[in-house]
Amino acid sequence: MKQNMIALLAGLSAAALVGCQSKPETPEPKEYTSVPLYMAGQEIPGDSQEKYLTNASVKMYSVGRLVDPGSGTMREAGTVYRIETAPKWNLIPQHDANPESFARRKLQEQYADSMLGQMNRSLSETREVKHGLDTVQRNMSEIDRRHQALAEENLLLKKELKKQNENTVSLLNGIKKMQKYIELLEQRLNDRNTMNFGGQK
């Protein structure tokens, strides 16, 4: 009997221990956001809507006065518009109506605009560089022209100085000759005076 009680108590203790153990936590499901490839809600141009949806057929009717049966009321004459054909989806494949093609074409246009802008900017920079080179070339041509004019003027001045030097040398030579001639005349005059003085004695 004692052994049965011990076995029963051991079983109850094991059951209590199993009941006290915490249950394993189940992981919460993660939410993943689906990012669309293209922006939703892009407006389709009016001239391209027929590629996706056929136009509805609407007719206009001019009617006279109308009496509503059973209501005791009458409507005045006027115009009534009636949808004859509801719009339907266009199931004919369109090569340029695919959103992917539309986005690719738009991307190509953007790249084309970007490349065109870069080409225009490069052309503008090339024109500015060419304009600067033309200005430098004109300035260099003006400098060469002035340098040539100064060289010619310097050559003329050298010729003039050489001529003046030659004239100065000729003038000095003439002055020397005149001095010698004057000295000769003075010598002769002195000799004559001496002779005259000796004859009077």
C-alpha positions as CSV (number, residue, x, y, z in Angstrom):
1,M,0.0,0.0,0.0
2,K,2.9,2.3,0.9
3,Q,4.5,1.6,-2.4
4,N,1.3,2.4,-4.3
5,M,1.0,5.8,-2.5
6,I,4.6,6.6,-3.3
7,A,4.1,5.7,-7.0
8,L,1.0,7.8,-7.1
9,L,2.7,10.8,-5.5
10,A,5.6,10.5,-7.9
11,G,3.2,10.5,-10.8
12,L,1.3,13.5,-9.6
13,S,4.6,15.4,-9.1
14,A,5.8,14.6,-12.6
15,A,2.4,15.7,-14.0
16,A,2.6,19.0,-12.0
17,L,6.2,19.6,-13.3
18,V,5.1,19.0,-16.9
19,G,2.1,21.4,-16.4
20,C,4.4,24.1,-15.1
21,Q,6.7,24.1,-18.0
22,S,6.3,27.0,-20.4
23,K,4.9,26.4,-23.8
24,P,7.3,27.1,-26.7
25,E,6.5,30.4,-28.3
26,T,5.4,30.2,-31.9
27,P,7.1,32.9,-34.1
28,E,4.8,35.5,-35.4
29,P,4.5,35.6,-39.1
30,K,6.5,38.4,-40.7
31,E,4.8,40.9,-43.0
32,Y,6.5,41.6,-46.3
33,T,5.6,44.7,-48.2
34,S,5.3,44.2,-51.9
35,V,6.9,47.1,-53.6
36,P,5.4,47.7,-57.1
37,L,7.8,48.1,-60.0
38,Y,5.9,51.1,-61.3
39,M,4.0,53.8,-59.5
40,A,0.3,53.0,-59.2
41,G,-2.4,55.3,-60.4
42,Q,-0.6,56.5,-63.6
43,E,-3.0,58.5,-65.7
44,I,-3.4,57.3,-69.2
45,P,-3.5,60.1,-71.8
46,G,-6.8,60.7,-73.4
47,D,-5.6,59.9,-76.9
48,S,-4.2,56.5,-75.6
49,Q,-7.3,55.3,-73.7
50,E,-8.8,53.6,-76.8
51,K,-5.8,51.1,-76.6
52,Y,-7.2,49.8,-73.3
53,L,-11.0,50.6,-73.4
54,T,-13.4,51.1,-76.2
55,N,-15.4,54.4,-76.2
56,A,-19.0,54.3,-75.1
57,S,-21.7,55.1,-77.5
58,V,-24.0,57.9,-76.3
59,K,-27.0,59.3,-78.2
60,M,-29.0,62.4,-77.6
61,Y,-32.8,62.5,-78.0
62,S,-35.1,65.5,-78.1
63,V,-38.5,64.5,-76.5
64,G,-41.7,66.3,-75.8
65,R,-43.6,66.4,-72.5
66,L,-43.6,63.1,-70.7
67,V,-46.2,61.8,-68.1
68,D,-45.0,59.5,-65.4
69,P,-47.5,56.7,-65.2
70,G,-49.2,56.3,-61.9
71,S,-47.5,59.4,-60.3
72,G,-49.7,62.1,-61.5
73,T,-46.7,64.2,-62.7
74,M,-45.5,65.4,-66.1
75,R,-42.0,66.3,-67.2
76,E,-41.4,69.2,-69.5
77,A,-40.0,68.7,-73.0
78,G,-36.2,68.6,-73.3
79,T,-33.1,66.6,-74.2
80,V,-32.4,63.0,-73.0
81,Y,-29.0,61.4,-73.2
82,R,-28.8,57.6,-73.4
83,I,-25.9,55.2,-73.3
84,E,-26.4,53.0,-76.2
85,T,-23.2,51.0,-75.8
86,A,-21.3,50.6,-72.5
87,P,-17.5,50.8,-72.7
88,K,-15.7,47.5,-73.1
89,W,-12.1,46.4,-72.6
90,N,-10.0,46.4,-75.7
91,L,-8.6,42.9,-76.0
92,I,-6.5,43.6,-79.1
93,P,-2.8,43.5,-78.1
94,Q,-1.1,46.9,-78.3
95,H,2.6,46.9,-78.6
96,D,3.0,50.3,-77.0
97,A,0.2,49.9,-74.3
98,N,2.1,47.6,-72.0
99,P,3.0,49.5,-68.8
100,E,6.5,48.0,-68.9
101,S,7.0,49.3,-72.5
102,F,5.5,52.6,-71.5
103,A,7.9,52.9,-68.6
104,R,10.8,51.8,-70.7
105,R,10.0,54.3,-73.4
106,K,9.6,57.0,-70.7
107,L,13.0,56.0,-69.3
108,Q,14.6,56.1,-72.8
109,E,13.1,59.6,-73.3
110,Q,14.6,60.7,-70.0
111,Y,18.0,59.3,-70.9
112,A,17.6,60.8,-74.3
113,D,16.8,64.2,-72.8
114,S,19.8,63.8,-70.4
115,M,22.2,62.9,-73.2
116,L,20.8,65.7,-75.3
117,G,21.4,68.1,-72.5
118,Q,24.9,66.8,-72.0
119,M,25.5,67.1,-75.8
120,N,24.2,70.7,-75.8
121,R,26.3,71.5,-72.7
122,S,29.4,70.0,-74.4
123,L,28.6,71.9,-77.6
124,S,28.2,75.1,-75.6
125,E,31.5,74.5,-73.8
126,T,33.2,73.8,-77.1
127,R,31.8,77.0,-78.6
128,E,33.1,78.9,-75.5
129,V,36.5,77.3,-75.8
130,K,36.6,78.0,-79.6
131,H,35.6,81.6,-78.9
132,G,38.4,81.9,-76.4
133,L,40.9,80.4,-78.8
134,D,39.7,82.8,-81.5
135,T,40.2,85.7,-79.1
136,V,43.6,84.5,-78.2
137,Q,44.5,84.1,-81.8
138,R,43.3,87.6,-82.7
139,N,45.3,89.0,-79.7
140,M,48.4,87.1,-80.9
141,S,48.0,88.4,-84.4
142,E,47.7,91.9,-83.1
143,I,50.8,91.4,-81.0
144,D,52.7,90.0,-84.0
145,R,51.6,93.0,-86.1
146,R,52.7,95.5,-83.4
147,H,56.0,93.6,-83.0
148,Q,56.6,93.8,-86.7
149,A,55.7,97.5,-86.8
150,L,58.1,98.1,-83.9
151,A,60.8,96.1,-85.6
152,E,60.4,98.1,-88.8
153,E,60.4,101.4,-86.9
154,N,63.5,100.3,-85.0
155,L,65.2,99.5,-88.3
156,L,64.3,103.0,-89.6
157,L,65.7,104.6,-86.4
158,K,68.9,102.6,-86.8
159,K,69.3,103.7,-90.4
160,E,68.6,107.3,-89.4
161,L,71.1,107.1,-86.5
162,K,73.7,105.7,-88.9
163,K,73.1,108.5,-91.4
164,Q,73.3,111.1,-88.6
165,N,76.6,109.5,-87.5
166,E,77.9,109.7,-91.0
167,N,76.8,113.3,-91.3
168,T,78.4,114.1,-88.0
169,V,81.7,112.5,-89.1
170,S,81.6,114.4,-92.4
171,L,80.9,117.6,-90.5
172,L,83.8,117.0,-88.1
173,N,86.1,116.3,-91.0
174,G,85.0,119.5,-92.7
175,I,85.5,121.4,-89.5
176,K,89.0,120.0,-89.2
177,K,89.8,120.9,-92.7
178,M,88.5,124.4,-92.1
179,Q,90.7,124.7,-89.0
180,K,93.8,123.6,-91.0
181,Y,92.9,126.1,-93.7
182,I,92.4,128.9,-91.2
183,E,95.7,128.0,-89.5
184,L,97.4,128.0,-93.0
185,L,95.9,131.4,-93.8
186,E,97.0,132.8,-90.4
187,Q,100.5,131.5,-91.0
188,R,100.7,133.1,-94.4
189,L,99.3,136.3,-93.0
190,N,101.9,136.3,-90.3
191,D,104.7,135.6,-92.8
192,R,103.6,138.5,-95.0
193,N,103.4,140.9,-92.1
194,T,106.9,139.9,-91.1
195,M,108.2,140.5,-94.6
196,N,106.5,143.9,-94.7
197,F,108.0,144.9,-91.4
198,G,111.5,143.8,-92.5
199,G,111.3,145.8,-95.8
200,Q,110.4,149.0,-94.1
201,K,113.6,148.8,-92.1
